[in-house]
Amino acid sequence: MSVSPAFIVLCENPNDVFLDVAKLLLTYADNILRNPNEEKYRSIRIGNPTFSTKLLPIKGAVECLFEMGFQEGSSMSFFVTLQSNFQHVMQYEKPELQQKARSVIPHQELFSAAQHKLNKLKEADPGCKLGIEDFLVLELLRWFKQDFFSWVDCLPCSQCQGPTQHGCSLSPNADDLRWGAQRVENHYCQSCQLSTRFPRYNHPEKLLESRRGRCGEWANCFTLCCRAVGLEARYIWDSTDHVWTEIYSVSQRRWLHCDSCENVCDKPLLYEVGWGKKLAYVLAFSKDQVVDVTWRYSCKHPEVLSRRTRVQEAWLLHTINGLNAARQQSLSPNRKTELTERLLVELVEFISPKKPKPGELGGRNSGSLAWRIARGETRAADTKTTTQVAAFVFTPTEKEKNERFLHIRYVSSKDQYCRVSSCSEIIQNWDQCVWAKQSVFRKVENDWQMTYIARTEGSSFGRISWKFDFAPAGLKTKSVSIMASSQTFQSGKVCWHLQSGQSTTEFSGDGTVQLFPSLCSSSELIVTAELSGGEGDTSWQHSQLFRQSLKEQEEPSFEVIIHLQDI
């Protein structure tokens, strides 16, 4: 006879708590047995004091009720989601678990890198108000994606190492359930007819060891890592099946969106605008409170409101307030005041919908192309014929305008631009400064410790462009030099060209500096790389831009230097 997963979770509570809940569950069961025709014994009100104080806060208790046959209404289901997530984030606060996380995080290395970048920025801009946590979270995101965690679509066959595909789910064993894996995927190999088990662990301690999964595992483990290095973090649950993290920036006095799967920070409209998600409920869970943060992630508030039909808004607000009041009973008055002030700042932020930024316009990068297409999260970035416009244009800052000079560097291993001519401004993510792109993405090969930009899987052609416009500043080019690196394999091709008005000049992407004297006196430039060719199923990999070792941290893969003059 197998033991129910809910009962196993219930047994994890202290003995006195377990016994109290067991007696209460037996009372519910006895009432039904004694009064089988009485409808009132077959339903439970969430507002019932006994239920809300003695069952809801206890791990596994409500799940046991469901297994006993009590019906799961929409309000009850939503409450269980709130309660389970609110309980789950308390695991991140366990000192022994944070210590275990710190043992695998190169904390000093990340902190030193963050401090170095902060110091460098403050040297260039003494008025800079960013803090160490702003740079530390960027370093942590980069490390987590590039060096620590890996994405799983289908595991390779454990016997022949060949490809597998999803089969029927497998039953979890006792060890799976111990680590919260109530679902076990069957990755089936058609070659040797072997099933490779993939338990979907929900315990962050186990994830520090397995270091793989999809967005649930990524966000779960990353949020723990954030807490372990002293960042104030909360776990974000989205009703359209995605999860991520938010970090509180003390210097900016606001919460920052952080998605470890995508290695992006502060791009909250990415899901609605870039991935095409139809958002409804987005909730933030921390050790101190639950917050409905849906409005941070949408610029289409009326559409979102029309989809929020699972529970009444008044009920949701009342329930969240009740959960927060219970959790905050032991907090100091100063901490309660701090949380209230933060919440007021958030509410003011939510009132006015934001406009999408360039880095929020792309489709999803994590996961296989087939998986992203199935979820409808590819957008134009993965299509073969449609150009997805990122729309970023380099225009001179005041400093660049005064000095008549613009200098841009992109380091592939760091996935960041440095605007050297503008106080060494750092801009994270390869597509943040892109004007237009078609069927390209950034590939990280953790096994080979290499990274590059390539065509999306299944695409025969890819294109990426950067645009420079000096006309608004009343300037034109005096001299232009470009260094771009690209690499091809087999029959792969990369074609680079520089466009100014009706004039187009091809140039080499061999990593050497190219001078363009014929483009003197231009007010607008567009640099474009086109990728094509290759053979077989991996043809998309046979033309690459900016291929670089992840260990190489300083050498640029792409560099543009422009001296300017008055029109």
Sequence and secondary structure as in RCSB ss.txt:
>XXXX:A:sequence
MSVSPAFIVLCENPNDVFLDVAKLLLTYADNILRNPNEEKYRSIRIGNPTFSTKLLPIKGAVECLFEMGFQEGSS
MSFFVTLQSNFQHVMQYEKPELQQKARSVIPHQELFSAAQHKLNKLKEADPGCKLGIEDFLVLELLRWFKQDFFS
WVDCLPCSQCQGPTQHGCSLSPNADDLRWGAQRVENHYCQSCQLSTRFPRYNHPEKLLESRRGRCGEWANCFTLC
CRAVGLEARYIWDSTDHVWTEIYSVSQRRWLHCDSCENVCDKPLLYEVGWGKKLAYVLAFSKDQVVDVTWRYSCK
HPEVLSRRTRVQEAWLLHTINGLNAARQQSLSPNRKTELTERLLVELVEFISPKKPKPGELGGRNSGSLAWRIAR
GETRAADTKTTTQVAAFVFTPTEKEKNERFLHIRYVSSKDQYCRVSSCSEIIQNWDQCVWAKQSVFRKVENDWQM
TYIARTEGSSFGRISWKFDFAPAGLKTKSVSIMASSQTFQSGKVCWHLQSGQSTTEFSGDGTVQLFPSLCSSSEL
IVTAELSGGEGDTSWQHSQLFRQSLKEQEEPSFEVIIHLQDI
>XXXX:A:secstr
    HHHHHHTTS HHHHHHHHHHHHHHHHHHHH TT GGGG   TT HHHHHHTTTSTTHHHHHHHHT    HH
HHHHHHHHHHHHHGGGGG HHHHHHHHTTS HHHHHHHHHHHHHHHHHH TT    HHHHHHHHHHHHIIIII E
E SS   TTT    EE S B   HHHHHTT   EEEEEETTTTEEEEEE    HHHHHHH EESHHHHHHHHHHH
HHHTT  EEEEEETTTEEEEEEEETTTTEEEEEETTTTEES TTIIIIIS      EEEE SS EEE GGGG S 
HHHHHHH  SS HHHHHHHHHHHHHHHTTTS HHHHHHHHHHHHHHHHHHHS     GGGSS   SS HHHHHHH
T  GGGG SS  EE   EE   HHHHHHTEEEEEEETTTTEEEETTTTTEEEESGGGG SEEESEEEEEETTTTE
EEEEE TT SEEEEEEEEE GGGTEEEEEEEEEEEEEE TT EEEEEEEETTEEEEE  EEEEEE GGGTT SEE
EEEEEEE   STTGGGSEEEEEEETT  SS SEEEEEEEEE 
